[in-house]
Amino acid sequence: MAMDLKEIETLIKEALPDAKIDIQDLAGDGNHYSATITSSKFSGKSKIEQHKMVYNSLKGKMGSELHALAIKTKE
Amino acid sequence: MEQQTKDLINNEITNNDVCLFMKGTPDAPQCGFSMAVSNMLRILEVNFKGINVLENQVLRDGVKEFSDWPTIPQLYIKNEFVGGCDIVKEMYENGELKKILEDKGINFKK
């Protein structure tokens, strides 16, 4: 199973419209990504909450279609 | 989630101060992310219990629902969910992990 980089970016953008997103396909296999996401919506939230916001934006694909997405969130 | 699964998870996180739900074991991790967290705890010489979710599909699904977190590994310290690999790594690098261990009275290499 794999997911397109653009698709990930689009889903995150839908949930966090102001987000600045930098995604890298780590292994070039469409399955291991690393994303740095900067959004004002993270402000005042714990790291766990921030990461959950990103996971939620991916609508359940994380852990199923998408095997690995390393997340770094910034306010 | 069945009550039995919930009880199992509750027992593990209550009876072990530091508890890592992971793929594989600390000696033979089966996933790079699980290995990373396990290694960070080992470097800090933290006494922790690694629970291999690959041995138990019900537990593997259950812990995701229990923590409301879609991925493995998951680290619990004193009954509290600390985070997955990315968060623990960030906390390891910026010193927050040591602070939590200290605050919660867990022995580690200072």
N, CA and C atoms of all chains as a GROMACS GRO file, in nm:
protein
  555
    1MET      N    1   0.083  -0.119   0.000
    1MET     CA    2   0.000   0.000   0.000
    1MET      C    3   0.087   0.124   0.000
    2ALA      N    4   0.041   0.222  -0.069
    2ALA     CA    5   0.119   0.345  -0.074
    2ALA      C    6   0.027   0.465  -0.092
    3MET      N    7   0.081   0.581  -0.074
    3MET     CA    8   0.003   0.702  -0.087
    3MET      C    9   0.088   0.808  -0.152
    4ASP      N   10   0.022   0.885  -0.238
    4ASP     CA   11   0.093   0.988  -0.311
    4ASP      C   12   0.123   1.109  -0.222
    5LEU      N   13   0.240   1.165  -0.243
    5LEU     CA   14   0.283   1.281  -0.163
    5LEU      C   15   0.183   1.396  -0.171
    6LYS      N   16   0.134   1.422  -0.292
    6LYS     CA   17   0.039   1.531  -0.315
    6LYS      C   18  -0.091   1.508  -0.237
    7GLU      N   19  -0.132   1.381  -0.232
    7GLU     CA   20  -0.256   1.347  -0.163
    7GLU      C   21  -0.244   1.377  -0.013
    8ILE      N   22  -0.129   1.347   0.042
    8ILE     CA   23  -0.106   1.375   0.184
    8ILE      C   24  -0.113   1.526   0.206
    9GLU      N   25  -0.045   1.598   0.120
    9GLU     CA   26  -0.041   1.744   0.133
    9GLU      C   27  -0.182   1.804   0.123
   10THR      N   28  -0.260   1.755   0.026
   10THR     CA   29  -0.396   1.806   0.007
   10THR      C   30  -0.483   1.781   0.130
   11LEU      N   31  -0.474   1.661   0.185
   11LEU     CA   32  -0.556   1.628   0.302
   11LEU      C   33  -0.520   1.716   0.422
   12ILE      N   34  -0.391   1.736   0.442
   12ILE     CA   35  -0.349   1.820   0.555
   12ILE      C   36  -0.395   1.964   0.533
   13LYS      N   37  -0.382   2.011   0.409
   13LYS     CA   38  -0.424   2.147   0.375
   13LYS      C   39  -0.573   2.169   0.398
   14GLU      N   40  -0.652   2.066   0.370
   14GLU     CA   41  -0.796   2.078   0.391
   14GLU      C   42  -0.828   2.104   0.537
   15ALA      N   43  -0.755   2.033   0.624
   15ALA     CA   44  -0.783   2.046   0.767
   15ALA      C   45  -0.714   2.168   0.829
   16LEU      N   46  -0.597   2.201   0.776
   16LEU     CA   47  -0.520   2.313   0.829
   16LEU      C   48  -0.483   2.406   0.714
   17PRO      N   49  -0.579   2.490   0.671
   17PRO     CA   50  -0.560   2.570   0.550
   17PRO      C   51  -0.437   2.662   0.554
   18ASP      N   52  -0.398   2.706   0.671
   18ASP     CA   53  -0.284   2.800   0.675
   18ASP      C   54  -0.150   2.728   0.684
   19ALA      N   55  -0.154   2.596   0.680
   19ALA     CA   56  -0.032   2.520   0.706
   19ALA      C   57   0.074   2.533   0.597
   20LYS      N   58   0.196   2.542   0.643
   20LYS     CA   59   0.310   2.534   0.554
   20LYS      C   60   0.360   2.391   0.569
   21ILE      N   61   0.363   2.320   0.457
   21ILE     CA   62   0.394   2.176   0.466
   21ILE      C   63   0.516   2.142   0.382
   22ASP      N   64   0.607   2.074   0.446
   22ASP     CA   65   0.727   2.028   0.375
   22ASP      C   66   0.734   1.877   0.388
   23ILE      N   67   0.705   1.807   0.278
   23ILE     CA   68   0.703   1.660   0.284
   23ILE      C   69   0.816   1.601   0.201
   24GLN      N   70   0.876   1.498   0.257
   24GLN     CA   71   0.978   1.426   0.181
   24GLN      C   72   0.946   1.278   0.176
   25ASP      N   73   0.964   1.221   0.059
   25ASP     CA   74   0.948   1.077   0.043
   25ASP      C   75   1.084   1.015   0.077
   26LEU      N   76   1.094   0.961   0.196
   26LEU     CA   77   1.226   0.923   0.249
   26LEU      C   78   1.293   0.810   0.172
   27ALA      N   79   1.213   0.712   0.132
   27ALA     CA   80   1.272   0.595   0.068
   27ALA      C   81   1.241   0.589  -0.081
   28GLY      N   82   1.160   0.686  -0.129
   28GLY     CA   83   1.122   0.686  -0.270
   28GLY      C   84   1.025   0.575  -0.304
   29ASP      N   85   0.958   0.520  -0.201
   29ASP     CA   86   0.867   0.408  -0.225
   29ASP      C   87   0.720   0.446  -0.204
   30GLY      N   88   0.694   0.577  -0.182
   30GLY     CA   89   0.557   0.621  -0.159
   30GLY      C   90   0.498   0.566  -0.030
   31ASN      N   91   0.584   0.527   0.061
   31ASN     CA   92   0.535   0.464   0.182
   31ASN      C   93   0.600   0.515   0.311
   32HIS      N   94   0.713   0.581   0.296
   32HIS     CA   95   0.783   0.634   0.414
   32HIS      C   96   0.808   0.783   0.394
   33TYR      N   97   0.728   0.862   0.463
   33TYR     CA   98   0.738   1.007   0.446
   33TYR      C   99   0.780   1.075   0.575
   34SER      N  100   0.831   1.195   0.555
   34SER     CA  101   0.859   1.280   0.668
   34SER      C  102   0.798   1.416   0.638
   35ALA      N  103   0.722   1.472   0.730
   35ALA     CA  104   0.657   1.599   0.705
   35ALA      C  105   0.680   1.697   0.819
   36THR      N  106   0.715   1.819   0.780
   36THR     CA  107   0.722   1.926   0.879
   36THR      C  108   0.605   2.020   0.849
   37ILE      N  109   0.522   2.040   0.949
   37ILE     CA  110   0.400   2.117   0.928
   37ILE      C  111   0.398   2.236   1.024
   38THR      N  112   0.384   2.353   0.966
   38THR     CA  113   0.377   2.475   1.046
   38THR      C  114   0.239   2.536   1.032
   39SER      N  115   0.170   2.554   1.144
   39SER     CA  116   0.036   2.612   1.138
   39SER      C  117   0.006   2.688   1.266
   40SER      N  118  -0.068   2.797   1.252
   40SER     CA  119  -0.107   2.875   1.370
   40SER      C  120  -0.208   2.797   1.454
   41LYS      N  121  -0.274   2.699   1.392
   41LYS     CA  122  -0.375   2.621   1.465
   41LYS      C  123  -0.315   2.534   1.576
   42PHE      N  124  -0.184   2.516   1.572
   42PHE     CA  125  -0.119   2.433   1.674
   42PHE      C  126  -0.097   2.510   1.803
   43SER      N  127  -0.111   2.640   1.793
   43SER     CA  128  -0.078   2.724   1.907
   43SER      C  129  -0.163   2.689   2.030
   44GLY      N  130  -0.096   2.676   2.143
   44GLY     CA  131  -0.163   2.645   2.269
   44GLY      C  132  -0.198   2.498   2.286
   45LYS      N  133  -0.158   2.413   2.190
   45LYS     CA  134  -0.190   2.271   2.198
   45LYS      C  135  -0.066   2.189   2.234
   46SER      N  136  -0.089   2.078   2.302
   46SER     CA  137   0.024   1.990   2.334
   46SER      C  138   0.072   1.920   2.207
   47LYS      N  139   0.194   1.866   2.213
   47LYS     CA  140   0.248   1.793   2.098
   47LYS      C  141   0.155   1.678   2.058
   48ILE      N  142   0.102   1.609   2.157
   48ILE     CA  143   0.012   1.496   2.127
   48ILE      C  144  -0.110   1.546   2.051
   49GLU      N  145  -0.166   1.657   2.098
   49GLU     CA  146  -0.284   1.714   2.029
   49GLU      C  147  -0.248   1.759   1.887
   50GLN      N  148  -0.131   1.820   1.873
   50GLN     CA  149  -0.088   1.868   1.740
   50GLN      C  150  -0.075   1.752   1.642
   51HIS      N  151  -0.012   1.644   1.689
   51HIS     CA  152   0.007   1.529   1.600
   51HIS      C  153  -0.127   1.463   1.569
   52LYS      N  154  -0.218   1.462   1.668
   52LYS     CA  155  -0.350   1.405   1.644
   52LYS      C  156  -0.426   1.485   1.538
   53MET      N  157  -0.406   1.617   1.538
   53MET     CA  158  -0.472   1.701   1.437
   53MET      C  159  -0.425   1.659   1.297
   54VAL      N  160  -0.296   1.630   1.286
   54VAL     CA  161  -0.242   1.588   1.156
   54VAL      C  162  -0.297   1.448   1.121
   55TYR      N  163  -0.292   1.357   1.216
   55TYR     CA  164  -0.345   1.222   1.191
   55TYR      C  165  -0.492   1.230   1.148
   56ASN      N  166  -0.569   1.313   1.221
   56ASN     CA  167  -0.712   1.324   1.188
   56ASN      C  168  -0.733   1.378   1.046
   57SER      N  169  -0.647   1.469   1.005
   57SER     CA  170  -0.662   1.525   0.870
   57SER      C  171  -0.643   1.416   0.764
   58LEU      N  172  -0.571   1.312   0.798
   58LEU     CA  173  -0.546   1.203   0.703
   58LEU      C  174  -0.658   1.099   0.701
   59LYS      N  175  -0.761   1.126   0.779
   59LYS     CA  176  -0.886   1.048   0.776
   59LYS      C  177  -0.866   0.897   0.783
   60GLY      N  178  -0.792   0.855   0.881
   60GLY     CA  179  -0.779   0.711   0.904
   60GLY      C  180  -0.681   0.639   0.813
   61LYS      N  181  -0.617   0.714   0.722
   61LYS     CA  182  -0.522   0.648   0.632
   61LYS      C  183  -0.390   0.616   0.701
   62MET      N  184  -0.361   0.694   0.806
   62MET     CA  185  -0.238   0.670   0.880
   62MET      C  186  -0.247   0.535   0.951
   63GLY      N  187  -0.145   0.454   0.931
   63GLY     CA  188  -0.146   0.322   0.994
   63GLY      C  189  -0.213   0.217   0.906
   64SER      N  190  -0.281   0.260   0.800
   64SER     CA  191  -0.336   0.162   0.706
   64SER      C  192  -0.272   0.181   0.569
   65GLU      N  193  -0.327   0.275   0.489
   65GLU     CA  194  -0.269   0.300   0.356
   65GLU      C  195  -0.129   0.359   0.366
   66LEU      N  196  -0.113   0.439   0.470
   66LEU     CA  197   0.014   0.508   0.487
   66LEU      C  198   0.088   0.442   0.601
   67HIS      N  199   0.200   0.377   0.570
   67HIS     CA  200   0.271   0.303   0.673
   67HIS      C  201   0.348   0.394   0.766
   68ALA      N  202   0.423   0.487   0.707
   68ALA     CA  203   0.512   0.565   0.791
   68ALA      C  204   0.515   0.712   0.751
   69LEU      N  205   0.476   0.795   0.844
   69LEU     CA  206   0.485   0.939   0.824
   69LEU      C  207   0.542   0.999   0.952
   70ALA      N  208   0.667   1.038   0.944
   70ALA     CA  209   0.728   1.105   1.059
   70ALA      C  210   0.677   1.248   1.059
   71ILE      N  211   0.628   1.293   1.172
   71ILE     CA  212   0.568   1.426   1.179
   71ILE      C  213   0.646   1.517   1.272
   72LYS      N  214   0.666   1.637   1.224
   72LYS     CA  215   0.721   1.741   1.310
   72LYS      C  216   0.627   1.860   1.298
   73THR      N  217   0.576   1.906   1.409
   73THR     CA  218   0.483   2.019   1.403
   73THR      C  219   0.548   2.143   1.463
   74LYS      N  220   0.516   2.256   1.402
   74LYS     CA  221   0.566   2.384   1.454
   74LYS      C  222   0.451   2.484   1.456
   75GLU      N  223   0.456   2.572   1.554
   75GLU     CA  224   0.351   2.675   1.561
   75GLU      C  225   0.385   2.790   1.469
   76MET      N  226  -1.393  -0.175   2.174
   76MET     CA  227  -1.288  -0.260   2.231
   76MET      C  228  -1.346  -0.342   2.346
   77GLU      N  229  -1.306  -0.467   2.354
   77GLU     CA  230  -1.359  -0.552   2.461
   77GLU      C  231  -1.298  -0.514   2.595
   78GLN      N  232  -1.377  -0.532   2.699
   78GLN     CA  233  -1.332  -0.498   2.834
   78GLN      C  234  -1.202  -0.570   2.869
   79GLN      N  235  -1.193  -0.693   2.822
   79GLN     CA  236  -1.075  -0.775   2.851
   79GLN      C  237  -0.947  -0.709   2.796
   80THR      N  238  -0.958  -0.654   2.676
   80THR     CA  239  -0.843  -0.587   2.614
   80THR      C  240  -0.808  -0.460   2.690
   81LYS      N  241  -0.912  -0.387   2.726
   81LYS     CA  242  -0.894  -0.265   2.802
   81LYS      C  243  -0.824  -0.295   2.936
   82ASP      N  244  -0.871  -0.401   3.001
   82ASP     CA  245  -0.812  -0.440   3.130
   82ASP      C  246  -0.665  -0.478   3.113
   83LEU      N  247  -0.638  -0.549   3.005
   83LEU     CA  248  -0.501  -0.592   2.978
   83LEU      C  249  -0.408  -0.472   2.964
   84ILE      N  250  -0.451  -0.372   2.886
   84ILE     CA  251  -0.370  -0.252   2.865
   84ILE      C  252  -0.357  -0.174   2.996
   85ASN      N  253  -0.470  -0.160   3.066
   85ASN     CA  254  -0.466  -0.090   3.194
   85ASN      C  255  -0.370  -0.155   3.292
   86ASN      N  256  -0.371  -0.288   3.295
   86ASN     CA  257  -0.281  -0.360   3.385
   86ASN      C  258  -0.136  -0.333   3.350
   87GLU      N  259  -0.105  -0.338   3.222
   87GLU     CA  260   0.034  -0.316   3.179
   87GLU      C  261   0.082  -0.176   3.216
   88ILE      N  262   0.001  -0.075   3.188
   88ILE     CA  263   0.048   0.062   3.212
   88ILE      C  264   0.043   0.100   3.360
   89THR      N  265  -0.034   0.023   3.438
   89THR     CA  266  -0.039   0.050   3.582
   89THR      C  267   0.076  -0.022   3.653
   90ASN      N  268   0.104  -0.143   3.608
   90ASN     CA  269   0.205  -0.224   3.677
   90ASN      C  270   0.348  -0.199   3.632
   91ASN      N  271   0.364  -0.128   3.520
   91ASN     CA  272   0.498  -0.096   3.473
   91ASN      C  273   0.512   0.055   3.461
   92ASP      N  274   0.606   0.111   3.537
   92ASP     CA  275   0.623   0.257   3.537
   92ASP      C  276   0.648   0.310   3.397
   93VAL      N  277   0.732   0.237   3.324
   93VAL     CA  278   0.759   0.277   3.186
   93VAL      C  279   0.726   0.158   3.096
   94CYS      N  280   0.638   0.182   3.003
   94CYS     CA  281   0.582   0.073   2.926
   94CYS      C  282   0.582   0.114   2.778
   95LEU      N  283   0.641   0.030   2.694
   95LEU     CA  284   0.648   0.064   2.552
   95LEU      C  285   0.576  -0.042   2.469
   96PHE      N  286   0.466  -0.001   2.407
   96PHE     CA  287   0.397  -0.090   2.313
   96PHE      C  288   0.473  -0.078   2.181
   97MET      N  289   0.526  -0.188   2.134
   97MET     CA  290   0.617  -0.183   2.019
   97MET      C  291   0.600  -0.303   1.927
   98LYS      N  292   0.661  -0.290   1.808
   98LYS     CA  293   0.665  -0.404   1.716
   98LYS      C  294   0.796  -0.476   1.740
   99GLY      N  295   0.788  -0.598   1.786
   99GLY     CA  296   0.907  -0.673   1.824
   99GLY      C  297   0.938  -0.652   1.970
  100THR      N  298   1.059  -0.686   2.008
  100THR     CA  299   1.102  -0.673   2.147
  100THR      C  300   1.222  -0.579   2.153
  101PRO      N  301   1.256  -0.528   2.273
  101PRO     CA  302   1.373  -0.440   2.282
  101PRO      C  303   1.499  -0.507   2.225
  102ASP      N  304   1.513  -0.638   2.242
  102ASP     CA  305   1.630  -0.708   2.189
  102ASP      C  306   1.620  -0.735   2.040
  103ALA      N  307   1.498  -0.750   1.991
  103ALA     CA  308   1.479  -0.778   1.848
  103ALA      C  309   1.361  -0.697   1.795
  104PRO      N  310   1.381  -0.564   1.782
  104PRO     CA  311   1.272  -0.482   1.730
  104PRO      C  312   1.243  -0.515   1.584
  105GLN      N  313   1.116  -0.504   1.546
  105GLN     CA  314   1.075  -0.542   1.410
  105GLN      C  315   1.042  -0.420   1.323
  106CYS      N  316   1.069  -0.302   1.376
  106CYS     CA  317   1.035  -0.180   1.302
  106CYS      C  318   1.128  -0.071   1.349
  107GLY      N  319   1.173   0.013   1.255
  107GLY     CA  320   1.270   0.116   1.287
  107GLY      C  321   1.223   0.215   1.392
  108PHE      N  322   1.094   0.246   1.390
  108PHE     CA  323   1.041   0.344   1.484
  108PHE      C  324   1.038   0.287   1.626
  109SER      N  325   1.000   0.159   1.634
  109SER     CA  326   1.000   0.092   1.764
  109SER      C  327   1.142   0.080   1.817
  110MET      N  328   1.234   0.050   1.726
  110MET     CA  329   1.374   0.037   1.766
  110MET      C  330   1.427   0.170   1.818
  111ALA      N  331   1.390   0.279   1.751
  111ALA     CA  332   1.440   0.411   1.790
  111ALA      C  333   1.400   0.445   1.934
  112VAL      N  334   1.273   0.425   1.966
  112VAL     CA  335   1.226   0.460   2.101
  112VAL      C  336   1.290   0.367   2.204
  113SER      N  337   1.293   0.239   2.172
  113SER     CA  338   1.354   0.142   2.262
  113SER      C  339   1.501   0.177   2.288
  114ASN      N  340   1.572   0.216   2.184
  114ASN     CA  341   1.714   0.252   2.201
  114ASN      C  342   1.733   0.378   2.285
  115MET      N  343   1.644   0.476   2.268
  115MET     CA  344   1.656   0.598   2.349
  115MET      C  345   1.639   0.565   2.497
  116LEU      N  346   1.543   0.478   2.527
  116LEU     CA  347   1.522   0.439   2.666
  116LEU      C  348   1.643   0.362   2.719
  117ARG      N  349   1.701   0.281   2.632
  117ARG     CA  350   1.819   0.204   2.674
  117ARG      C  351   1.939   0.294   2.700
  118ILE      N  352   1.956   0.394   2.614
  118ILE     CA  353   2.067   0.487   2.633
  118ILE      C  354   2.053   0.560   2.767
  119LEU      N  355   1.929   0.592   2.802
  119LEU     CA  356   1.904   0.660   2.929
  119LEU      C  357   1.901   0.560   3.046
  120GLU      N  358   1.923   0.432   3.014
  120GLU     CA  359   1.923   0.325   3.115
  120GLU      C  360   1.794   0.322   3.195
  121VAL      N  361   1.684   0.342   3.125
  121VAL     CA  362   1.553   0.334   3.189
  121VAL      C  363   1.507   0.189   3.190
  122ASN      N  364   1.458   0.145   3.304
  122ASN     CA  365   1.403   0.011   3.315
  122ASN      C  366   1.259   0.015   3.260
  123PHE      N  367   1.236  -0.051   3.147
  123PHE     CA  368   1.102  -0.044   3.090
  123PHE      C  369   1.056  -0.180   3.041
  124LYS      N  370   0.925  -0.193   3.028
  124LYS     CA  371   0.872  -0.316   2.972
  124LYS      C  372   0.832  -0.293   2.827
  125GLY      N  373   0.888  -0.372   2.738
  125GLY     CA  374   0.849  -0.367   2.598
  125GLY      C  375   0.741  -0.470   2.573
  126ILE      N  376   0.630  -0.427   2.518
  126ILE     CA  377   0.521  -0.521   2.490
  126ILE      C  378   0.508  -0.535   2.339
  127ASN      N  379   0.527  -0.656   2.292
  127ASN     CA  380   0.527  -0.682   2.148
  127ASN      C  381   0.384  -0.698   2.096
  128VAL      N  382   0.337  -0.596   2.025
  128VAL     CA  383   0.198  -0.601   1.976
  128VAL      C  384   0.183  -0.696   1.857
  129LEU      N  385   0.296  -0.736   1.798
  129LEU     CA  386   0.287  -0.828   1.684
  129LEU      C  387   0.246  -0.969   1.729
  130GLU      N  388   0.259  -0.994   1.860
  130GLU     CA  389   0.220  -1.124   1.911
  130GLU      C  390   0.070  -1.131   1.940
  131ASN      N  391   0.005  -1.017   1.932
  131ASN     CA  392  -0.135  -1.014   1.973
  131ASN      C  393  -0.212  -0.909   1.893
  132GLN      N  394  -0.282  -0.954   1.791
  132GLN     CA  395  -0.352  -0.863   1.701
  132GLN      C  396  -0.459  -0.781   1.774
  133VAL      N  397  -0.524  -0.843   1.873
  133VAL     CA  398  -0.628  -0.773   1.948
  133VAL      C  399  -0.566  -0.657   2.026
  134LEU      N  400  -0.450  -0.685   2.083
  134LEU     CA  401  -0.379  -0.581   2.157
  134LEU      C  402  -0.329  -0.471   2.063
  135ARG      N  403  -0.281  -0.513   1.946
  135ARG     CA  404  -0.229  -0.418   1.847
  135ARG      C  405  -0.337  -0.317   1.808
  136ASP      N  406  -0.457  -0.367   1.780
  136ASP     CA  407  -0.568  -0.278   1.745
  136ASP      C  408  -0.617  -0.202   1.869
  137GLY      N  409  -0.621  -0.276   1.980
  137GLY     CA  410  -0.677  -0.221   2.104
  137GLY      C  411  -0.600  -0.101   2.155
  138VAL      N  412  -0.469  -0.108   2.151
  138VAL     CA  413  -0.390   0.001   2.209
  138VAL      C  414  -0.404   0.128   2.126
  139LYS      N  415  -0.428   0.112   1.995
  139LYS     CA  416  -0.449   0.229   1.910
  139LYS      C  417  -0.578   0.301   1.950
  140GLU      N  418  -0.680   0.221   1.976
  140GLU     CA  419  -0.807   0.279   2.018
  140GLU      C  420  -0.796   0.336   2.160
  141PHE      N  421  -0.730   0.262   2.246
  141PHE     CA  422  -0.714   0.301   2.386
  141PHE      C  423  -0.648   0.439   2.397
  142SER      N  424  -0.541   0.458   2.320
  142SER     CA  425  -0.466   0.585   2.326
  142SER      C  426  -0.521   0.688   2.229
  143ASP      N  427  -0.613   0.647   2.143
  143ASP     CA  428  -0.659   0.732   2.034
  143ASP      C  429  -0.539   0.780   1.952
  144TRP      N  430  -0.457   0.684   1.915
  144TRP     CA  431  -0.332   0.713   1.843
  144TRP      C  432  -0.314   0.604   1.738
  145PRO      N  433  -0.293   0.640   1.610
  145PRO     CA  434  -0.303   0.539   1.504
  145PRO      C  435  -0.178   0.455   1.480
  146THR      N  436  -0.069   0.487   1.547
  146THR     CA  437   0.056   0.417   1.514
  146THR      C  438   0.123   0.354   1.636
  147ILE      N  439   0.212   0.262   1.609
  147ILE     CA  440   0.298   0.197   1.707
  147ILE      C  441   0.440   0.242   1.672
  148PRO      N  442   0.527   0.271   1.763
  148PRO     CA  443   0.522   0.250   1.908
  148PRO      C  444   0.442   0.355   1.985
  149GLN      N  445   0.410   0.319   2.108
  149GLN     CA  446   0.345   0.412   2.199
  149GLN      C  447   0.411   0.399   2.336
  150LEU      N  448   0.451   0.512   2.388
  150LEU     CA  449   0.520   0.511   2.518
  150LEU      C  450   0.429   0.563   2.629
  151TYR      N  451   0.422   0.484   2.735
  151TYR     CA  452   0.350   0.526   2.856
  151TYR      C  453   0.447   0.539   2.972
  152ILE      N  454   0.437   0.649   3.044
  152ILE     CA  455   0.515   0.664   3.166
  152ILE      C  456   0.417   0.693   3.279
  153LYS      N  457   0.423   0.609   3.381
  153LYS     CA  458   0.333   0.621   3.497
  153LYS      C  459   0.188   0.645   3.453
  154ASN      N  460   0.140   0.554   3.373
  154ASN     CA  461  -0.001   0.558   3.335
  154ASN      C  462  -0.038   0.667   3.236
  155GLU      N  463   0.059   0.744   3.192
  155GLU     CA  464   0.026   0.855   3.103
  155GLU      C  465   0.088   0.834   2.965
  156PHE      N  466   0.007   0.854   2.862
  156PHE     CA  467   0.057   0.842   2.725
  156PHE      C  468   0.149   0.960   2.694
  157VAL      N  469   0.272   0.929   2.657
  157VAL     CA  470   0.370   1.034   2.631
  157VAL      C  471   0.375   1.068   2.482
  158GLY      N  472   0.367   0.965   2.398
  158GLY     CA  473   0.367   0.991   2.255
  158GLY      C  474   0.420   0.875   2.175
  159GLY      N  475   0.431   0.897   2.044
  159GLY     CA  476   0.487   0.798   1.954
  159GLY      C  477   0.633   0.833   1.926
  160CYS      N  478   0.687   0.774   1.823
  160CYS     CA  479   0.830   0.789   1.795
  160CYS      C  480   0.872   0.935   1.775
  161ASP      N  481   0.797   1.010   1.694
  161ASP     CA  482   0.838   1.148   1.663
  161ASP      C  483   0.845   1.236   1.787
  162ILE      N  484   0.740   1.224   1.869
  162ILE     CA  485   0.732   1.308   1.990
  162ILE      C  486   0.841   1.268   2.089
  163VAL      N  487   0.858   1.138   2.109
  163VAL     CA  488   0.959   1.092   2.205
  163VAL      C  489   1.099   1.134   2.159
  164LYS      N  490   1.121   1.125   2.027
  164LYS     CA  491   1.252   1.164   1.973
  164LYS      C  492   1.278   1.313   1.996
  165GLU      N  493   1.175   1.393   1.970
  165GLU     CA  494   1.189   1.537   1.992
  165GLU      C  495   1.217   1.566   2.141
  166MET      N  496   1.146   1.494   2.227
  166MET     CA  497   1.163   1.515   2.371
  166MET      C  498   1.299   1.467   2.418
  167TYR      N  499   1.348   1.362   2.353
  167TYR     CA  500   1.482   1.311   2.387
  167TYR      C  501   1.587   1.415   2.350
  168GLU      N  502   1.567   1.476   2.233
  168GLU     CA  503   1.665   1.572   2.185
  168GLU      C  504   1.662   1.705   2.261
  169ASN      N  505   1.545   1.748   2.303
  169ASN     CA  506   1.539   1.878   2.372
  169ASN      C  507   1.539   1.868   2.524
  170GLY      N  508   1.558   1.746   2.576
  170GLY     CA  509   1.572   1.730   2.720
  170GLY      C  510   1.441   1.709   2.796
  171GLU      N  511   1.328   1.721   2.725
  171GLU     CA  512   1.199   1.706   2.795
  171GLU      C  513   1.175   1.565   2.846
  172LEU      N  514   1.231   1.467   2.776
  172LEU     CA  515   1.211   1.329   2.820
  172LEU      C  516   1.276   1.306   2.957
  173LYS      N  517   1.397   1.358   2.973
  173LYS     CA  518   1.464   1.346   3.102
  173LYS      C  519   1.384   1.416   3.211
  174LYS      N  520   1.327   1.529   3.174
  174LYS     CA  521   1.250   1.607   3.272
  174LYS      C  522   1.128   1.528   3.319
  175ILE      N  523   1.058   1.465   3.224
  175ILE     CA  524   0.941   1.385   3.261
  175ILE      C  525   0.982   1.269   3.351
  176LEU      N  526   1.092   1.202   3.314
  176LEU     CA  527   1.139   1.089   3.395
  176LEU      C  528   1.172   1.137   3.536
  177GLU      N  529   1.239   1.248   3.543
  177GLU     CA  530   1.275   1.307   3.672
  177GLU      C  531   1.150   1.341   3.753
  178ASP      N  532   1.058   1.413   3.688
  178ASP     CA  533   0.936   1.456   3.756
  178ASP      C  534   0.854   1.337   3.807
  179LYS      N  535   0.857   1.230   3.733
  179LYS     CA  536   0.775   1.115   3.771
  179LYS      C  537   0.851   1.015   3.858
  180GLY      N  538   0.974   1.051   3.892
  180GLY     CA  539   1.051   0.968   3.984
  180GLY      C  540   1.100   0.837   3.924
  181ILE      N  541   1.130   0.838   3.795
  181ILE     CA  542   1.183   0.717   3.730
  181ILE      C  543   1.337   0.727   3.728
  182ASN      N  544   1.401   0.615   3.762
  182ASN     CA  545   1.549   0.614   3.759
  182ASN      C  546   1.600   0.613   3.616
  183PHE      N  547   1.700   0.694   3.590
  183PHE     CA  548   1.765   0.693   3.459
  183PHE      C  549   1.905   0.749   3.473
  184LYS      N  550   1.985   0.732   3.368
  184LYS     CA  551   2.123   0.779   3.370
  184LYS      C  552   2.124   0.929   3.344
  185LYS      N  553   2.171   1.004   3.443
  185LYS     CA  554   2.163   1.150   3.430
  185LYS      C  555   2.282   1.207   3.351
   0.00000   0.00000   0.00000
